Amino acid sequence: MKTICSFVTLIVTVFMVCQYPSAQVIAERQAQYRDYIPGQPVPITVTIEGTESTEITVVETLPEGWLVGEVNRNVTVSDSVITWITTIKPPRVIELIYHAYPPETATGDATFSGQINGIVISGIQTLPQAMLKPIGIFQDHRDMWYSGTPGDAGYENGQYWISGRYIPPFDPANRFGYHFVYSEVKGNFILKARTSIKHSSPDPKVYGALWAVNSFEPEAVYYVFFIETETNGEGFAKAIWRDSLGGYFTFSAEVLDSEYDYLELVRDDQTFSTYYYELGIGKRVHLHSKEMPNMDYSILVGLIFSSTDEDSRGYYSDVELITASLVSEWELY
């Protein structure tokens, strides 16, 4: 959002040039992702701020052929147009949040437009179609869900690195933000990797993990495995899963008695299992298994990273993805 100084300058300028009344509002549109994937929802937020108590009419138009999904306000929807009439009472800032669904056949740039009391909504206007960015053995990488600073990933000398700063809001469905290096996989698989984290802050919340998820939707069913290290040096192996669309997560954890080596995530039909190699005992240790009947046959599998420290990076070496079938590029998008 603009600073107070620039906000005042904007209001004065609009009043002098356009002769709008003194009760003004401004609105800015933000997209959760930098691009879109056909058939996958894009969370959109329109943030609205006003100088005086006033009634507002928001008219938000999605790209042609796109559908409106979940909306956090009582709005009217007609085709690809959202209309919201309400009252804003400063200094309150209000948000219109909705999911925009591109059709499976969508191609090229997608253009959003909108007005609030006749004033054009600023911010993101165009989203490009996502293009595959292959990395190492994986088909693509991208930000997922509630991301902060845009993440990135690389592959150098047999090692993957993933970055990105994510501060998830409180959310009853426990939806978080990650940067995801992945392939779309059909059926059974084994994903193995050695993981390490480098960070600069004294007490960051950092997650470097192996992940299997149904789709890019924030409410998607998932299963994730990672090692969590406390500031006192104590480590925990954790498996976390959400087995219903939009539901709450559940987890299983145990204290590590010694240093660990690689992590392993395995699918056998509808059963997902996690293992790690504990150096102190020199054995592959089974942490957890869970039947996931709502996990699709074709899912996204790979490496994720999330941190509250923007200088952190997750590193993954000796990565193996053993599977009978990867979804080809033309099937993926």
MISELO-199510 format. One record per residue (C-alpha): residue number from 1; residue in one letter; x, y, z. Coordinates in pm, whole numbers, plus 50000, padded with zeros to 5 digits. Example, Ala and Ser with C-alpha at 12.3 -4.5 7.8 and 13.67 -1.06 7.14 Angstrom:
2
BAZA   resi   resn      xx      yy      zz
BAZA      1      A   51230   49550   50780
BAZA      2      S   51367   49894   50714
//
This chain:
333
BAZA   resi   resn      xx      yy      zz
BAZA      1      M   50000   50000   50000
BAZA      2      K   50106   50367   49953
BAZA      3      T   50242   50567   50246
BAZA      4      I   50022   50825   50417
BAZA      5      C   50212   51104   50244
BAZA      6      S   50165   50967   49895
BAZA      7      F   49802   50885   49976
BAZA      8      V   49731   51247   50068
BAZA      9      T   49906   51367   49753
BAZA     10      L   49695   51130   49542
BAZA     11      I   49368   51253   49694
BAZA     12      V   49460   51618   49644
BAZA     13      T   49563   51558   49285
BAZA     14      V   49244   51371   49201
BAZA     15      F   49030   51643   49359
BAZA     16      M   49204   51924   49172
BAZA     17      V   49204   51756   48833
BAZA     18      C   48889   51543   48834
BAZA     19      Q   48672   51737   49085
BAZA     20      Y   48575   51422   49277
BAZA     21      P   48412   51484   49616
BAZA     22      S   48633   51479   49928
BAZA     23      A   48521   51132   50042
BAZA     24      Q   48762   50923   49838
BAZA     25      V   48861   50560   49830
BAZA     26      I   49151   50380   49671
BAZA     27      A   49181   50010   49587
BAZA     28      E   49468   49788   49483
BAZA     29      R   49454   49437   49334
BAZA     30      Q   49712   49172   49418
BAZA     31      A   49744   48818   49285
BAZA     32      Q   49883   48541   49503
BAZA     33      Y   50089   48404   49215
BAZA     34      R   50304   48567   48949
BAZA     35      D   50136   48363   48675
BAZA     36      Y   49847   48123   48626
BAZA     37      I   49807   47757   48532
BAZA     38      P   49500   47663   48324
BAZA     39      G   49240   47495   48541
BAZA     40      Q   49409   47596   48871
BAZA     41      P   49265   47874   49094
BAZA     42      V   49445   48204   49154
BAZA     43      P   49371   48381   49487
BAZA     44      I   49307   48753   49426
BAZA     45      T   49293   49025   49695
BAZA     46      V   49149   49374   49639
BAZA     47      T   49253   49600   49931
BAZA     48      I   49035   49908   49985
BAZA     49      E   49113   50218   50194
BAZA     50      G   48904   50534   50243
BAZA     51      T   48939   50878   50402
BAZA     52      E   48578   50917   50515
BAZA     53      S   48281   50695   50588
BAZA     54      T   48119   50632   50253
BAZA     55      E   47926   50377   50053
BAZA     56      I   48131   50201   49789
BAZA     57      T   48050   49997   49483
BAZA     58      V   48321   49761   49363
BAZA     59      V   48291   49611   49014
BAZA     60      E   48564   49355   48945
BAZA     61      T   48589   49191   48602
BAZA     62      L   48784   48869   48551
BAZA     63      P   48943   48764   48221
BAZA     64      E   48698   48633   47963
BAZA     65      G   48595   48275   48032
BAZA     66      W   48729   48271   48390
BAZA     67      L   48498   48172   48676
BAZA     68      V   48457   48316   49025
BAZA     69      G   48520   48068   49306
BAZA     70      E   48527   48124   49681
BAZA     71      V   48460   48485   49791
BAZA     72      N   48499   48627   50144
BAZA     73      R   48219   48886   50105
BAZA     74      N   47849   48890   50025
BAZA     75      V   47873   48980   49657
BAZA     76      T   47676   48943   49337
BAZA     77      V   47836   48738   49061
BAZA     78      S   47728   48746   48698
BAZA     79      D   47943   48549   48456
BAZA     80      S   48296   48681   48518
BAZA     81      V   48190   49001   48697
BAZA     82      I   48182   49056   49076
BAZA     83      T   47975   49343   49220
BAZA     84      W   48008   49438   49587
BAZA     85      I   47818   49723   49756
BAZA     86      T   47916   49809   50112
BAZA     87      T   48021   50092   50342
BAZA     88      I   48376   50168   50449
BAZA     89      K   48444   50344   50778
BAZA     90      P   48797   50484   50810
BAZA     91      P   49058   50425   50933
BAZA     92      R   48947   50071   50854
BAZA     93      V   49099   49890   50558
BAZA     94      I   48883   49618   50405
BAZA     95      E   48960   49338   50163
BAZA     96      L   48771   49157   49892
BAZA     97      I   48931   48815   49850
BAZA     98      Y   48825   48567   49583
BAZA     99      H   48955   48274   49380
BAZA    100      A   48969   48319   49004
BAZA    101      Y   48946   47996   48804
BAZA    102      P   49094   47996   48452
BAZA    103      P   48946   47741   48210
BAZA    104      E   49151   47436   48112
BAZA    105      T   49177   47586   47763
BAZA    106      A   49312   47926   47878
BAZA    107      T   49620   48052   47695
BAZA    108      G   49830   48368   47688
BAZA    109      D   49805   48671   47917
BAZA    110      A   49496   48714   48135
BAZA    111      T   49369   49070   48197
BAZA    112      F   49181   49184   48508
BAZA    113      S   48995   49515   48535
BAZA    114      G   48780   49685   48793
BAZA    115      Q   48650   50007   48943
BAZA    116      I   48554   50134   49286
BAZA    117      N   48307   50425   49277
BAZA    118      G   48417   50488   48921
BAZA    119      I   48789   50496   49006
BAZA    120      V   49010   50235   48840
BAZA    121      I   49149   49969   49076
BAZA    122      S   49528   49981   49067
BAZA    123      G   49780   49701   49112
BAZA    124      I   49814   49386   48906
BAZA    125      Q   49628   49406   48575
BAZA    126      T   49774   49117   48376
BAZA    127      L   49883   48764   48467
BAZA    128      P   50093   48565   48218
BAZA    129      Q   50034   48196   48161
BAZA    130      A   50280   47983   48356
BAZA    131      M   50555   47818   48158
BAZA    132      L   50736   47507   48275
BAZA    133      K   51075   47575   48434
BAZA    134      P   51250   47236   48447
BAZA    135      I   51513   47197   48717
BAZA    136      G   51728   46888   48764
BAZA    137      I   51505   46579   48756
BAZA    138      F   51189   46785   48824
BAZA    139      Q   50945   46935   48575
BAZA    140      D   50889   47277   48730
BAZA    141      H   50913   47505   49034
BAZA    142      R   50681   47781   49160
BAZA    143      D   50546   47963   49465
BAZA    144      M   50259   47790   49640
BAZA    145      W   49972   47934   49838
BAZA    146      Y   50042   48223   50079
BAZA    147      S   50386   48341   49976
BAZA    148      G   50566   48656   50087
BAZA    149      T   50890   48741   49908
BAZA    150      P   50887   48549   49579
BAZA    151      G   51087   48229   49605
BAZA    152      D   51333   48078   49363
BAZA    153      A   51524   47754   49309
BAZA    154      G   51840   47632   49141
BAZA    155      Y   52035   47318   49067
BAZA    156      E   52414   47324   49090
BAZA    157      N   52667   47041   49112
BAZA    158      G   52403   46782   49192
BAZA    159      Q   52243   46990   49468
BAZA    160      Y   51911   47177   49470
BAZA    161      W   51862   47502   49660
BAZA    162      I   51527   47668   49732
BAZA    163      S   51463   48015   49877
BAZA    164      G   51170   48238   49968
BAZA    165      R   51031   48425   50267
BAZA    166      Y   50682   48330   50379
BAZA    167      I   50471   48470   50661
BAZA    168      P   50142   48280   50658
BAZA    169      P   49842   48453   50816
BAZA    170      F   49641   48275   51081
BAZA    171      D   49418   48037   50894
BAZA    172      P   49185   47774   51041
BAZA    173      A   49260   47540   50749
BAZA    174      N   49634   47566   50819
BAZA    175      R   49732   47682   50473
BAZA    176      F   50092   47800   50442
BAZA    177      G   50328   47935   50177
BAZA    178      Y   50617   47753   50010
BAZA    179      H   50836   47743   49706
BAZA    180      F   50785   47405   49544
BAZA    181      V   51017   47208   49313
BAZA    182      Y   50801   46928   49171
BAZA    183      S   50693   46679   48908
BAZA    184      E   50346   46542   48845
BAZA    185      V   50351   46170   48922
BAZA    186      K   50105   45890   48853
BAZA    187      G   50070   45609   49108
BAZA    188      N   50337   45476   49342
BAZA    189      F   50669   45653   49400
BAZA    190      I   50970   45686   49631
BAZA    191      L   51120   46032   49695
BAZA    192      K   51453   46046   49882
BAZA    193      A   51680   46341   49970
BAZA    194      R   51937   46470   50214
BAZA    195      T   51831   46811   50347
BAZA    196      S   52005   47103   50520
BAZA    197      I   51908   47462   50601
BAZA    198      K   52120   47778   50606
BAZA    199      H   51978   48092   50772
BAZA    200      S   52095   48422   50921
BAZA    201      S   51837   48504   51191
BAZA    202      P   51876   48351   51539
BAZA    203      D   51532   48190   51559
BAZA    204      P   51368   48154   51220
BAZA    205      K   51081   47923   51145
BAZA    206      V   51218   47720   50858
BAZA    207      Y   51077   47419   50678
BAZA    208      G   51262   47210   50423
BAZA    209      A   51061   46903   50335
BAZA    210      L   50945   46632   50099
BAZA    211      W   50589   46691   49983
BAZA    212      A   50305   46516   49802
BAZA    213      V   49996   46724   49725
BAZA    214      N   49682   46676   49515
BAZA    215      S   49691   47012   49336
BAZA    216      F   49792   47378   49358
BAZA    217      E   49471   47468   49544
BAZA    218      P   49529   47610   49896
BAZA    219      E   49272   47364   50037
BAZA    220      A   49429   47060   49869
BAZA    221      V   49491   46723   50034
BAZA    222      Y   49862   46676   50115
BAZA    223      Y   50124   46469   50299
BAZA    224      V   50458   46623   50403
BAZA    225      F   50770   46501   50585
BAZA    226      F   51046   46713   50739
BAZA    227      I   51296   46746   51023
BAZA    228      E   51240   47035   51265
BAZA    229      T   51531   47161   51475
BAZA    230      E   51471   47367   51790
BAZA    231      T   51705   47646   51909
BAZA    232      N   51836   47411   52180
BAZA    233      G   51952   47172   51909
BAZA    234      E   51683   46912   51971
BAZA    235      G   51546   46761   51653
BAZA    236      F   51209   46617   51561
BAZA    237      A   51103   46406   51264
BAZA    238      K   50751   46513   51162
BAZA    239      A   50490   46383   50921
BAZA    240      I   50198   46621   50861
BAZA    241      W   49890   46550   50652
BAZA    242      R   49551   46688   50554
BAZA    243      D   49327   46409   50432
BAZA    244      S   49019   46607   50328
BAZA    245      L   48972   46912   50107
BAZA    246      G   49004   47227   50319
BAZA    247      G   49029   47030   50644
BAZA    248      Y   49260   47065   50940
BAZA    249      F   49607   46910   50947
BAZA    250      T   49721   46627   51174
BAZA    251      F   50079   46530   51254
BAZA    252      S   50297   46259   51400
BAZA    253      A   50639   46337   51547
BAZA    254      E   50922   46179   51738
BAZA    255      V   51245   46306   51891
BAZA    256      L   51566   46224   51706
BAZA    257      D   51816   46052   51934
BAZA    258      S   52107   46118   51700
BAZA    259      E   52192   46289   51372
BAZA    260      Y   51993   46182   51068
BAZA    261      D   52092   46127   50709
BAZA    262      Y   51839   46108   50426
BAZA    263      L   51460   46150   50434
BAZA    264      E   51225   45924   50240
BAZA    265      L   50860   45964   50136
BAZA    266      V   50688   45659   49986
BAZA    267      R   50350   45596   49824
BAZA    268      D   50213   45243   49797
BAZA    269      D   49862   45261   49654
BAZA    270      Q   49672   45484   49902
BAZA    271      T   49927   45444   50184
BAZA    272      F   50185   45720   50238
BAZA    273      S   50484   45640   50459
BAZA    274      T   50786   45829   50590
BAZA    275      Y   51133   45702   50680
BAZA    276      Y   51465   45852   50783
BAZA    277      Y   51813   45709   50826
BAZA    278      E   51941   45762   51182
BAZA    279      L   52320   45769   51192
BAZA    280      G   52345   45685   51561
BAZA    281      I   52194   45341   51510
BAZA    282      G   52281   45301   51144
BAZA    283      K   51928   45207   51045
BAZA    284      R   51640   45318   50826
BAZA    285      V   51365   45418   51073
BAZA    286      H   50993   45412   50995
BAZA    287      L   50820   45724   51130
BAZA    288      H   50462   45703   51011
BAZA    289      S   50214   45555   50761
BAZA    290      K   49874   45689   50670
BAZA    291      E   49593   45577   50440
BAZA    292      M   49503   45875   50217
BAZA    293      P   49190   45771   50022
BAZA    294      N   49130   46128   49900
BAZA    295      M   49473   46156   49739
BAZA    296      D   49439   46138   49361
BAZA    297      Y   49616   45887   49136
BAZA    298      S   49804   46172   48966
BAZA    299      I   49958   46417   49216
BAZA    300      L   50242   46668   49257
BAZA    301      V   50556   46536   49430
BAZA    302      G   50878   46716   49521
BAZA    303      L   51078   46942   49752
BAZA    304      I   50945   47245   49939
BAZA    305      F   51097   47527   50142
BAZA    306      S   50945   47793   50368
BAZA    307      S   51101   48039   50612
BAZA    308      T   51028   48357   50807
BAZA    309      D   51388   48459   50731
BAZA    310      E   51424   48600   50380
BAZA    311      D   51795   48510   50366
BAZA    312      S   51738   48141   50439
BAZA    313      R   51788   47863   50187
BAZA    314      G   51707   47496   50186
BAZA    315      Y   51959   47257   50029
BAZA    316      Y   51877   46910   49896
BAZA    317      S   52135   46659   49775
BAZA    318      D   52132   46298   49653
BAZA    319      V   51772   46348   49544
BAZA    320      E   51596   46051   49386
BAZA    321      L   51241   46028   49251
BAZA    322      I   51163   45667   49164
BAZA    323      T   50833   45623   48984
BAZA    324      A   50668   45414   48717
BAZA    325      S   50519   45714   48540
BAZA    326      L   50571   46090   48524
BAZA    327      V   50302   46302   48360
BAZA    328      S   50442   46440   48035
BAZA    329      E   50475   46812   47970
BAZA    330      W   50174   46831   47741
BAZA    331      E   49958   46656   48003
BAZA    332      L   50084   46879   48288
BAZA    333      Y   49953   47203   48141
//
